Amino acid sequence: MTENHDIVVSTSTPVSSSNLSPLPFFSNPDILEEICEHLAYPDLPYDDDEYRPFLQTFDIDIRTSRQSLRDAALTCKAFLKPALDRLWRSLDTLFPLLKTLPVFVLSDTTYVIRGKMEEKDWERFDFYAPRVRKFKYTRDSEQLDIAMHVYFRLAQLRPNPLLPALQHLVCPSVKQKDYLVPGIFLFLGPAIQTIELRGISSIEDKLTGTVLHTLFAENARVGTLVLNGHGLSNDTITLATKFQHLHTLEIRGIHPKMDINVIREVAALPWLTDLKIDLEGPGITADTFAGHHDMGLRDLKKLRVSGSLDTIKAFLSCVSSTELVNLKIAMINPQNGPLKQHLLETLLSNITQYWKDSLAKVAIVQQRANERDSPLLEIEPYTLLPLTQASGLRYLKFEGFTLELTDEDLYSYLEGWPQLKKLALPPAPAANANYRPETPTLASLHRIAFLCPRLQFLCMPLSIERVEVPQGPNPWSPHGLRTLIIAGGGEVNMEDPTPPAPVLVIQPPQPNAAGPQPAQAQPGFALGFNPVQPGNPPLPVPVVGGGGGNHANGQAAAPLPNGGVGAAPGANLLFAQAAVMPAPPPPLGAPNVGNTRSQWDLQDLLNVARHIDKAFPSVKWIEGSDSRNRDRWRQVRDVVRMYQELRGDAVLQERFTRDASKDD
């Protein structure tokens, strides 16, 4: 994460005029805090891996926002406190605070503490430290070398917590080799409300227990606790349950010799609403929960549980909550064979029986050690039917499976989920020379748009064997689908790190199961279009394809999205150009994306794009998650964008013409 090296500001009194009477809002702290909140960059989650690709961009924005808050603090006395409070609210290194100490000096290239500390030397430190609410304790960056003895010396000089008002403490890794782990005790205090300890092993398990016991002794009202690692002992988990105000608890990495009484203590927490628990390991089986029905968890709203299928099934029967809203199940593929389909069907039936009236989000994932030794489990369409009784579902994801699906099967699902916003169905099974699985057709997209008007994300297998021109009128619809990703059996990310945009994902059939086939070059299409600049005359619109025409030289007219052919007279449309160019040969074993012909020609490309544009006219992103087909679906995206630009420019021109006629 970005280092906070530049946020120390002067405490000198800003210059102001005593002759000016304060404006009314200067006396309202809520307004001042809201202004500073707009100046600040939003706090990023502490999951570095998710945001790592964006950190370079974030770094510039964060530094700019800090400079703005610093300037606001120096503007006048009214802004001094709220601006500094927001500026110092979140830290991921102690370096800015340590710079306020006169004994913190640079020796060669390493920062050390040298000299004697007087009480007055802590004044600037104490001016800023109480403002810190969130702290991420991790190894300092490679560019910043702080000697380890600094933390020992601080513990000797300062018996009280360094950050007395700290509420959120995050340790991404507590492994001894990463940094000075015992330094975590410098930050423990009664104000702690959230603590995350990750990377725990059996070695650091005792340290984790001591941290929890210290917080309990300090009377900290911890509401969120994350213990993530492996080898968590029963004693450590028991200490976690002493925090009776817990509402969010994550326990991942339970010791194989887990005691059922420990789970009962977790279930008895009176305010727990969000639980993530790992039931993996040879010592945890369905028999562990036999005879322990109605353990607790009466107010649970969100549950993520991982383990074997029969263990999860037994655990869910012990949950007393009747208002579960969010459920994620991560099933571990057992070593003695693949998951049994009838057990999955029974599990889904039980889930519907327990929470059909409250469930809004369901994710069923089969975790596999590796793709070669752990094949995808093929499930039948009827397996998912029990979930159609949960009519309030807004999010549904299946991953790690394959599903042979027809248009009618898909419609039978969607008729039961009218409020869906995100849906990820598994890909079709692998095809071979003697078997081609059933998959929904392009025509199903129009029915999907009708059945699920709120849909924002759709992942589904799709057949494009018969690419036909969409029939009927093409009225504009306000459907909210924005992004189309064509997935080919890989993992589908439904939680974007950027602000979420509605998404559609379509999955072609799996690669040919008969083995690698010789690579064959297939043509691709490069499309380029230039917008009409204001004040310039409209460019001519050449024909770019058409039914039965020569697609390479454009002798036939391409139907436009409004159902016409060519440009309307006087329409200020975009100049569109399509050129056929050779594409690189696909990798060995690459499927033909369901197309029975050896080529996916320009007419197919245009018709596929017209189906997507007609069903989801607001789609903004089209891509294939399978690298073998990614370039092909990017070509479809370019054509859809061309259609949208043509339509948008025509609408603007019509509006301009209408307004001009009114003026006349």
Steps between C-alpha positions, in 0.01 A plus 500: 500500500606863466734622771383802702833685493372848420216577735668674795386862507595800703306578818559872473193721510383600150484868413147635524329834528327585826282751319318230304201344674483122458251361255223287656630171363836551677329416827343181367750210535285265292522728196874544543552124527294444187713752309819325612352163405453624145860621491632164618559189292279209616670249726597190301430150630799323643501226234816603315482221244163618371609862463866448409450572125342836586740619773713711267192693391369520854834630628474819295143565610577426864793742507286768339223452755750518788638822366145640480428403861830650612414826322155499662654454845718805443212713373341602829437376853155368413647251251807404705348220710266337244765510225770350723260238633423382147862525390625276781203264522673211319868399510692204361838591654618668820755706311302831491448483877858399572623805308344720768742359760831690528686179590392326177799565274660361187822305546654437159193356323320361805265680738579449869411648839791678666500715812284568801128577476350777711130535567482807277646298212173305478282809445491492120467122501203524738346772285466266202487144643148525651363581155596158355200266480625237253845346488647229281796341674734341250859506386615843387579551133842415360574870455448561873746335740395529865715307746318231696625637829287809441188304595665354811613847602150640450356228722753600767435873470120483465309259726162615362370413151668705230165562329254552786190547281578217255183312399607281205822297505594286200797261480514344150762252620610408852776264388812551706728523198311791347563768764497565874173327585511567879486869412125455461468548875601866455157566349262302719260708703141521622383695192562206260180397319638308201805274487619288207782249544595310184771254409475324836679167535525261792812693606321835524185346644616565857587860416150540356349366821705745706386790282135402549545456876667842524211668320250322722690614809495856365117478474511560126156473337615310192222472243693358202762229533689322219725202576640363176773240463536135592541306823274722714468328836185447702640731768545789257148465362361480854673830580336651192154407628559705818417812300125489544444806278634329189278551197753390233729199545730323254676178605704331229758235574351306790722228643397151378432398862228758540267458797128526424457698822708777346256524209213506748665796675524682166135425427399635840633852432188715550565775240669301224355584157794425265697173524775356280613161622730233363395140567776337299728229634485127564386547860183690405226285347122484485507284813654792688163677489283195559256563785588873524201650323392854589846604624426872468581770240144625533565845352740394225459691172820413309674162497804371312590140573758272338553126534382172358147481367362272770666706777349822369160337471519385863618843620221688324243284677636636830453868408197644680467821299187537291609828336819403316556742212847422366635144466827388341602134498849391398498122455826311513534225244570186709803289422295182462309628197290785360205647679178305467231685309213372711669639814520841336135483403409408858708789631325751272161359603591547867620855439171585333303335778682699769530847343299530177323814628813686610784400267624775268853381419622142445839380375585131460865437415688174460860556598749283314864434587592507132313478170673184381428273799171661608255504209197725489189334636231468233157579638159455342257790447254364756766535773448877511121492490451508882657847510227639274277508809720778641329772300687780676842398369704790364836323470573140402835349408605144416868433445703182459222310320378438147136520394328389180222750451231573240310820444195357674705390801638850533155658475366270771771631732460867422123497536560426869760776546345824371714717730836362391781750458795262466494144369796272424409160360769235435634428150388214280674162526791423270407415144658236284457346156200292611338735749403866492322626812182706490556868575274807485483680168545863404122536486482426873662837575179682406289281729754548781469877465123469536500259795771682698463873446736580790779271386846657518733200476436183302732205455363215289596250233405619152476324165575691180476206261209661316558872478185648351384855449283606798137526398235754588520870589793637694348734760734662745466360853642638824657170603786558744747240374828680431779246457526174310777252578508172315647246741633159407501301819744715696431676824255787469562803721167653598651741752678770304756713689384804305148636556272217384357519151223271375658199334403218261725196470441234235681167502571297185524120526806346661805403288482186294539201729640283223843666531696771319412570141727653237490877507317665211523864411167680523427849375443786737355846451646838587241774535577868527268797527554870559245726666377805316655805660276801573499745212623249243278368221381141536722243336354257248391165639627213286320169498667255742334168423161355432303191423677289240725781379873511460605584854856581409421780258176611662271475199190428707339736746518416869170530689520769764382451861177687428403237243583712194778460245779751462488856631180696525506807273665788683592293807829614655628143550844368573739389233527121538755283326534123509799317360564129489846409628658169590493414866775304677437126507324373813695288749496123473172352608315831473125450448317652209279694743202284410505600134462206263668688217875540477464879486312752703455749217409865510128432464509275807689766689244767414204275585642393837557865583145588389351236731694638796425861413131429455465311830729725705537838329694652790775236513837669540752220526532176305788261554578130516653362817633202307823613333426278197195710412581835656605676180192378314262643760690825513416532130134458590543772762639736237201439273251552784672825589474605137126429505458703817699791363296497181176493695609764746623735231176458305295581810705814564463608139125445511476701821708778345280506191183509710630785715606691190154461348342638817723807482389558142 
